[in-house]
Amino acid sequence: MAKGLAFTFHGGATAFIDRLAVVIDDLDDADIHLLDQITQWSWTNDCVIPTGGIQLSVAEVEQRLTKYNRLGLLDFGQRV
């Protein structure tokens, strides 16, 4: 059974914060809310988005995670 999807902050936590300031206008409220959840999981869940932890459709999750990756905010590894 999968625990979830591993992620890292692109370039580390400091680079993530710096990059977020550059791309903030490209994010909507739902993007920001999800990023807040993800940063909490970086502390509480060892940088793993837990299976079932995001209350959006699969297509919506994929779209937002792809957007974060494209904007250079997060890198996604493999399912763990």
C-alpha positions as CSV (number, residue, x, y, z in Angstrom):
1,M,0.0,0.0,0.0
2,A,1.3,3.5,-0.9
3,K,2.0,6.0,1.9
4,G,1.8,8.9,-0.5
5,L,3.9,11.0,-2.9
6,A,7.3,12.3,-1.9
7,F,8.3,15.8,-2.7
8,T,11.2,18.2,-2.2
9,F,11.4,22.0,-2.3
10,H,13.1,22.9,-5.6
11,G,16.5,24.1,-4.6
12,G,15.8,23.7,-0.9
13,A,13.6,25.6,1.6
14,T,15.3,28.9,1.1
15,A,15.1,28.7,-2.7
16,F,11.4,27.8,-2.4
17,I,10.7,30.9,-0.4
18,D,12.6,33.1,-2.8
19,R,11.0,31.5,-5.8
20,L,7.5,31.8,-4.3
21,A,7.9,35.6,-4.1
22,V,8.6,35.7,-7.8
23,V,5.7,33.5,-8.9
24,I,3.1,34.4,-6.3
25,D,0.9,36.3,-8.9
26,D,0.7,33.1,-10.9
27,L,-1.0,31.3,-8.0
28,D,-4.7,31.4,-7.1
29,D,-6.2,30.9,-3.6
30,A,-6.5,27.1,-4.0
31,D,-2.8,26.9,-5.1
32,I,-1.8,28.8,-2.0
33,H,-4.0,26.7,0.3
34,L,-2.5,23.5,-1.1
35,L,1.0,24.9,-0.8
36,D,0.3,25.6,2.9
37,Q,-0.8,22.0,3.4
38,I,2.3,20.8,1.6
39,T,4.6,22.9,3.7
40,Q,2.9,21.5,6.8
41,W,3.5,18.0,5.5
42,S,7.2,18.8,5.1
43,W,7.3,19.1,8.9
44,T,4.8,16.5,10.0
45,N,5.0,13.8,7.3
46,D,8.6,13.8,6.2
47,C,7.9,15.6,2.9
48,V,5.3,13.1,1.8
49,I,1.8,14.1,0.6
50,P,-0.3,11.4,2.2
51,T,-2.6,9.3,0.1
52,G,-6.0,10.9,0.3
53,G,-4.6,13.9,2.0
54,I,-5.7,16.4,-0.7
55,Q,-9.5,16.9,-1.0
56,L,-9.5,17.7,-4.8
57,S,-10.2,15.6,-7.8
58,V,-7.3,13.6,-9.2
59,A,-7.2,15.8,-12.3
60,E,-7.2,18.9,-10.1
61,V,-4.3,17.6,-8.0
62,E,-2.3,16.6,-11.1
63,Q,-2.9,20.1,-12.6
64,R,-1.8,21.9,-9.5
65,L,1.2,19.7,-8.8
66,T,2.3,20.1,-12.5
67,K,1.9,23.9,-12.1
68,Y,4.1,23.9,-9.0
69,N,6.7,21.9,-10.8
70,R,6.6,24.1,-13.8
71,L,7.0,27.2,-11.6
72,G,10.1,25.7,-10.0
73,L,8.5,25.5,-6.5
74,L,8.4,21.7,-5.9
75,D,10.0,18.6,-7.3
76,F,8.1,15.3,-7.0
77,G,9.7,12.0,-6.5
78,Q,8.1,8.7,-6.6
79,R,5.2,7.1,-4.7
80,V,6.4,5.8,-1.3
